[in-house]
């Protein structure tokens, strides 16, 4: 039995979960999310707990048991609390500004990069003197938030020699020694 899949999910107050065949809808104060669930996993709601049961012990069904439980858990957490990621823009002359649903980044290229962000994602930038600009993205959809964060990071990945680029707050970058380190 999957340790993740057999753990029940508690539905918090203010969150409404409805099952319509193989479709699950979760509504809360932050928004509404939908997810299709494979027929090999059965989802049942008892008062304020959700449990998942798989039909067979085939490897395919076992892998989906924990997957769908985690997806529904993330949906419930998202519509009740939301998710947030913070990213640092590190480099001389690197800037980030958010105007509405557009993020403008100056990353050392000959032109500024303007990235349109989906309407479900809220974006903010903070620039303090002497510190790297900070980009904060928030959403109730964890998958969408991860995709937007990955797209922003892919515009200028952190490089290992000087550490310049866009990184998640608290992310450790393995630094390499340059050419001068080998001349001894």
N, C-alpha and C positions, 0 to 999 in steps of 0.2 A: 504494500500500500504506500502511496506517495505521502511523505510526511507533510509536504506543503498542501497537497490536494485534500487530505482528510481533515485539516484544521478548519473549523467553522468560522464564518465571517459574521461579526456582529454589526447590525445596521444601526448607525447612530440616529439620534433624533433629528428630524428635518430632512431626512433622505428617504426617497421613495424608490423602491426597486420593483419593476414589473417584468414578468417573463411572458413572452408571446411566442410559443413554439421553440425555435432555436435562437430567438432574438432576446436580448436583455437590454432594458432601458433603465438608466439610473438618473434621477432628478434630485437636485439639491439647490442650495442658495447660490452656488457659484455657476451653475449651468446644468446642461443635460448631455448625457453620453449614451451611445448605442454600441452594442457589440454582438456579433454573430457567434454562436457557440456550436461546435461540432456535435453531431448526434451521438457520438460515442460517450459523451459526458452528460449526465443528468443533473440538473440543478433544482433544488427544492428550497422553499422558504417556509420556516416555522416561526411564527410571531416576529421576532426581530433578529433571527439568525438564518444564514444561508449555508447549506451544505452541498457538497458535490460528490457524486458517485459515478464511477466508470462502469461500463457494461462488461468489458472483458479485461484480461491481463496481458493482452498483446502489447509489444513495446510501443506501438503507435498510440494506443489508448492510454498507456501509463504516462507517456510524455505530455499528452494533452490534458491530463487530469490536473496536474499542478499548474500548467500554463493558464488555463481558463480561470482557475481559482485566483491566481495572481492578477490577471487582467481585471476581474470584477472587483477585487480588493482595491486596486489602483483607481478604478472608476469611482468607487465609494469615497475613497480618501480625497480624490480630486474635486468632486462636487461639494464636499463638506469643508475641506481645508484648503485645497489647491496645492500646486507645486511651484517651486521657485528655483532658478539657477542663476548664479552670479559668475561673470566672466571678467577677467582683467585684460586690458589692451596694453601690452608692454613694448615700448620702443620709443626712441627719440622722435618726436614729431607725430607719433601715432595719436589720433583723436577719434572720439566716438560721440555722436549727437543723435538724439531721437526726436523726430518731429512727427507727431501722430503715429501712424502705423509704418513709418519708414525709419530705417536706421542708416545714418550716413557715417561711413568709416574712412579715415585717412590712414592708410597702412603702408606708406612709403612708395606707392605706385605713382605714376604720373597723373593719375586722376583719382577722385574720390569714388568710393564704391557705395551705391545706394541700394539697400536691400529692403524689399517690401515684406512686411511681416503679416501673417494671417490675422484676421479680426479676433480670433479666440485667444490670441497671445498679447499680453500687455508688456510693453518694453519701456525701460527707463535707463537713463545714463546719468552718472555722477562724475564730475571732474573736479578734483581738488588740486590745488597747487602743490607740487612736490610729490604727488602720488599718481599712479597709473589710472587712467579712466576705467570706470567700473560700469559694466552693462548688466542690468538685472532684467531677466525675463520671467514672467509669471503666466500660468495657465491652469485650467482645471483638467486638461487633457495631457497626461504624462507622455504619451507617444508623440504628439505634436510638438510639445515642448522640447523633447530630445532631438527631434528632427531639425527644429529651428536652431537650437544650440549647436548641433553638429555642422549645420550650414555656415553659421557665423564663424565657428572655429576653423572650418576648412578654407576660409578666405586667406588666412595667414597663420598656418600652424606654428607652434613654438619651435624654434630651431635650437639644436643642442649646444651651439658654441657660445652665443651671447644670451640666449634665452628670450629673444625678441619674438613677438607674435601674440596671438590670442589664446589664453588658457583659462581653464575653470579656476575659480577662487580656491586656493589651497592645493592645487594640483602641483605635484613635484615633477620637474623636468630633469631628466638625467643629463648632466652637463658633460661635454667632452673637452679634453685639453686640446688646444690649438697646435699649430706647427711649432711655436716657440718652446713648447714643453719637451719636444724631442731633441732639441739642440743642447746637449749637456756633455 
